Amino acid sequence: MSTTVRIGIAGFGTQGSMYAKFVAEGRVEGMSLGAVADVDPARRAVAGTDFPDVPSYEDVIAMLDSGDVDAVVTTVPHYLHPELAIAAMERGVHVLVEKPAGVYGRQVEQMNAVAAAHPELRFGVMFNQRNNPLYRRLKEIVEAGEIGRIIRSNWIITTWWRPQGYYDQSAWRATWGGEGGGVLVNQAPHQLDLWQWICGVPESVFAKVSYGLQRDIAVEDEVTVLADFGGGSTGVFVTATHDLVGTDRLEIQGDAGKIVVEGSKVATVTRLREPERDLSAGLGMDQVRQLFRGQLDSTQFHTQETIEFASQWGEQHVGVLANFAAAVLHDEPLLAPGADGLLGVRLANAVHLSSWTGQEVGLDFDDDLFLKLLNERITEEGLFPARDTGR
C-alpha cells in the first residue's frame, strides 16, 4: 500500500497554490504533491517555478487521466466543483471538494449520487472550520446538553471587508453566472455550515438581502436572515462585505445556559445550576425585589468557563487535508464528509429564494423554482450561459 496520497491541485489560484505549498513543505502527513492543473499559462508558469519537479497540466481531465494523482482538490470557480468532482470519481480518483460544494442543490445532489455509487472512494469537503478546536468543543457541549435545549442563536459575521478592486480582479467573481452569488457563496459558507452543524438545520428562513448595496456588483453584499429551527427555536444570521471594522460574534442561548464566541477565538460558556424556568419559578419575592434594585447576585445561579485555543495560520486547512489523506490510506472517518456540503448549499439557496420571492422559504423548497429564478438573473447579466435545468 502507498504511504502517501498524491494530491492533484485543480486550479492553481490563491487557494490551490496555498494547498500546494502546505503539501510540498511536508506539513500534511500522508500527502504528497502529485500534479497541478490550470487553464491559465501564467499560473502554470508559477507552478513550474515553485514546484519544478511536479507535472502541470492545462486540462484537469488530462491530469485525472495521467496516473499522476490519487486524489484531487477542486480549487476552481464554484459551478465547476461538482462537475470536476464527478469526473474524478468516474476515473477512480478520490475527491476533496472546495467550499461551497456547488452553487445550487441539484448539481450537488448529482455529485453526491455519484459519490454514493463509488463507496470505494473517499469524498470530503473543505469545511476547515470543522477542524477548529474551539468549534469542535462547542459542538460537544451542545450535543451533551450542557446548555440545555437551544432557544435562539445569533451570528453576526461581517469581517469580510472586500474593496471594489477585489471584485474587479476576475471576470467571473461576484456574478450570477460565474460565481453564483456573493457573500453567501464565497465568504460565509463556513459559518453557514458551522451554524447548522452545531445548532441544527433550520426548517425555514426569511431573508432580507441587498444586492450591490455598497459595491458595484450584481450579487449580494449585505444579508440578514431569520431562521426557524422548529420547536420555538429561532436564529439570526447577518453577514456583509462592506464593514471595514467587522464583527464576528456568535451567541447560542439554551434553556440551561449560553455560549458566546468572540472573533472565532474565545468562547464564554455559561452553565445554569438548574434550568432557567426552574430558577424563575423558585425565585421568592424578596429575591425579585433585589433583582429590581440591582442587588441580586446572579452569579450564584451559574458557572462560567472561558475556552480558547492557540491557532497557527493554515492549521485548520492542513488538518482537513491530513484527515482526508488518513481517510484514503487508513479508512479513518472524515471530519467533513462530502455529502454534508449539500446542507450549506441548500441553506444559501433558501436565503436567496426568500429574498427573491419576499416569502418565508422552507428548506424543502422547489429546486425548479430556485433554478428558474437563478437563470433569470444569469440571463439578465448576459455574461455566462444559463445553467442546466435537467435532472
N, C-alpha and C positions, 0 to 999 in steps of 0.2 A: 504494500500500500504506500502511496505517495505520502511524504511527510509535510508537504505544503500544498496549498491551493493556489494555482496560478490564476490570478485575477486579471481580467481584461477591463480596461477603462474605456467605456463607450462615451466619448465626449471629453476632450482634454481642455475644459474651461477652468473656471475658478475652483469648482468643487472637485472635478475629476483630477486636476493637477495636484490638489491638496491630498487626495487619497493616494495618488501615485507616490507622492513624497513620503507619506506615512509608511507605506509598504516598503518602498526602496530603502528607507532608513532603518528597516528592521523593527519598527515599533509595533507591527501587527503580528502576533505569534501565529504561526501556522499558515502564513500567506506570503506569496512572492508575486512580483510584478511580471505578468505573462506577456501582455501586449497592450498597445494603445491604439484607439481609432478616433479620427476626427476628420470631418469633411473639409476643414479649413487648412490649407497648406501651411499657413503661418503657425498655427497651433501644433501641427505635426513637426514643424521645424524646431519649435521649442522643446517638444517631447524628445526629439532626436538629440538635441544638445544636452538636455537634463539627464536622459537615460539612453546613452548611445548603444547599449547592448540589448535594448528592448525593441522588438519589432513594432512598427507602426503601420497602420492601415488607413486608407481613405474611406473605406466602406466597412461598417460594423459587421455586416453579414460575412464579408470576407474574413474578418478577424474570427468570427464564430466558427467558420468552416476551416480555419487554418490548422487547428490542433494545438495552437499555442496557449489556449486558455481552458481552464476547467470551470470557471465561473466568470460572470460579468456583473459590473455595477453600471446602472443606466444614468449617467450624469449628462443628460440631454434635455431639450425642451419637453415640457410636461406631457404634451399629447403623445410623444414618442415612447414614453415609459412602457405602457402595456404592449405596444407594437414590437419593440425590441425584446422585451421580456418573453413574449410568446415565441418569437423567432429563436431565441436562445434555448428555451425549454424544448422546442421541437427538434433541436440539434443535440440534446442531451447535455446542455450546459446549465449549471446552477445559476440562480439569479438573485441578486440583491438590488431591488428596485429603489430608486431615489424617491424622496417625498416631493410632491404628493404622488400616490400610486398611479394617478391619472387625472384627467380633468372632469370626466363625467362617469356616472356609475356603470353604465352599460359596458364601456370599454374595460373597466376594472373587473367587472363580473366575468367578461370573456377571458381575461388574463387568469383570474382565479380558477376558472373552469379548466383551463389548460394545465395549470399547476396541479389541480386535483387529479388530473389524468396521468400525471407523472410523479407519483409518490416517491420514486427513487431519487428525485432531485430535491435540493434544498431551495426554498423560496422565502426570502426575507424582505423587509422594508427598512429603509434607513430612518427609523424613528430614534435618533440618537439620544433624545431626552429621556427615553425609557431606560437609558443606561446611566442617567444622572442619579447618583446615590440618594440625593435628597428626595426626589420624587418617588423613587422606589420605596424608600422608608415611609413616606406619607401614604402611599398605596397600601402598604402593610397595616398601618394604623387604622385607616378607614375600613379595610376589609375585616380587621379584627374587632370592629365595633367599638373602638376606644373613644370615639366622639359621638357614638350613637347613630341614629338614622339621619341622613343628610336632609336638611330642610332647605338650604339655599347655598349656592356657590356663585361667586362673582370673580371674574378675571378681567382686569384691565391691563392690556399689554400693548403699549404704544412706543416701545423702544426701537422702532423700526425706521427711524428717520432716513428718508431717501430723497436727496435733492433731484432736481429735474434732470441733471446730467446722467444720473443712474438709469433713468428710463430711456434716455436718448441714445444709450450706448449700443443697443441692439434693436434691429427692426421688429423682432418677434416679441420683445419684452413689453408688458403692460398692454397687450392686445387680446381681444377675444379669440381671434383665430390662431394666434401664435402661442400665447401663454395660458389662455382660458380664464383669465381673471387677474386680480391684483393682489392685495394683501392677504386675502383668504387662501389663495392657492400658492403664493410664493413665500411670504414671511411667516404666516401664522399656522400652517399645518401642524407644526409640532405641538403648539398649545391646544389646538382643537383636538389632537389625538390624546394629549395628557388629560384634558378636561373629561372626555368620555371614558378614558382608561381608569381614572381614579373615581369619578363621580357617577359613572354610568352613562349609557347612551340616551339622549333626550328622546321623548316621544314626539315633540313638535317644537317648532321655532316660529317666532315672529320677529322680523328684522327691519330695521331702518338702515339703509345703505346709501352712501353718497358716492357718485361716480365722477372722478375728476374734480373733486371739491377744491383741493389745494395744489393739484398738479395737472399739467396739460396731458391727460391720458383719458382713455375711454372707460377704463375699468375702475374698480373700487379702491379708494384710498382712505375711507372712513366707514366703520361698521359698528353697529350696536345691535346686539341680539338678545332677545328674551326667550329663554328656553323653558319648556315644561317637561320635567323628568317623570311626571306621574306621582300619584300619592301625596300631592301637596308640595312636592319638591320643585323649586324653580332655580333658574340660573341666569346670569347676565354675562355676556362676553363683549368686550369693547376692544377694538384694535384700529390702528391708523398708521400711516407712514409720513405724517407731516408734523409730528410733535418733536421739536428739536431737543427738548429735555423730557424724554419719555418716562412713563411709569410702567412698572411690572409688579403687580400686586394681585395675589390670589387669596381669596377667603373661602373657606368651606365651613359653613355653620351646621353643626349637628345638634340633636336634641340632648346630647350629653357632653358637648364640648365644641371646640372650634380650632381650626388651623388657619394661620395667617402666614403667607410666604411673601417676602420682600426681595425683589430682584432675582428671583430664582436661585437665591443663595442661602438665605436664612429663614427658617420656619419657627414660629412660636406655636406650640401645641398646648391648648388649654383643655384639661380633662375635669369635668364636674365630678364631685364626690358622689352625686346621685343625679338621676335625670332631672332636667330643668323643671319640668312640670311638677315633679315631686318636691323640689326645692320651693317652688312657688306656692304650692298648696300647704307646705309646712311652715311658712313664714308667719309668725304671730304679729298682732297689730303693733306691739312695741317695736318690733324689727321693721315693720312697714314705715312707722313714723321716723325711725332712724334713717331709713333709706331716703325719705323725702327731705330730711335735714342734712343729708350728705354725711351721716355719721356711721352708716353701716359698713363694716369691713367685709367686702365681698370676697376677699382672698380666702376666707375661711371655708368657702364653698367649692374651691377648685385647687388644682395644682397646675403648674406651668412648666414646660420644658422647651428649651431652645435647641434647635437642631441645625448644625452647619457642617459642611464637608469641604475640605480643601479640594480645589479643582485646578487641573492643568489644561491649557488650551489644546483642544483636539482630542482630549482623553476620552470623551464620550463617543466620538466617531470611531476612534481606534478600538474602543470596547465592542462596538457593534460589528466592526469588521472582523475582530478576533473571534467573537462569538459565532459569526457566520462561518468562519473557517473551521471552528470546532464542530459546528453542526455538520459540515460536509465531511470532515475527516473522522469524527468520532460520534456522530449522530446525537450531539448534545442539543437540548431544547433551544429554540431561537428566542432571543429577547423580544423580537418583534416579528412574528410570522407574517409573511407577505399578505395573506388573506385579510389581515387586520387593516390594511390600507384602505379597504372599501369604506370603513366606518367614517373616517375623516373626510373622504371624498363626498359621501352622501350628506354629511353634515354641512359641508361648504355648499353643495348643490342646493340643499334645502334653504339655506340662508339667501342665496341668490334668488331662488324661486319665490321666496316670500317677499323679497324687495321688489321683484318684477310684477308680482300679482297684487301686492298690497294685502295679502292674506296670511293667516297662520297656516303653516305647512307641516304636515306630518312627515316623519322620516320614512314613511312608506309611500312617498309621493310618486306621481306618474312620471316615469322616465321619459316617455314620449313627449310629454308637455315640456319638461325641462330642456330636452334636446332641441325641440322646435323653437323655443324662445332663445336658446343659446345660438342656434343657427341664424335666427333673425338678426342678432347682433353681429355675428361674423359677416353676414352678407352686407349689412349696412356699413360696416367698417371697410369692406372692399379690399382687404389685404391678403386674405387667405381663403381657400375654398371651404365651403360648409362641410361639417363633419358627417360621417356615415350614420344614417339612421337605421340601418339594417340590424337585425337581431343575430 
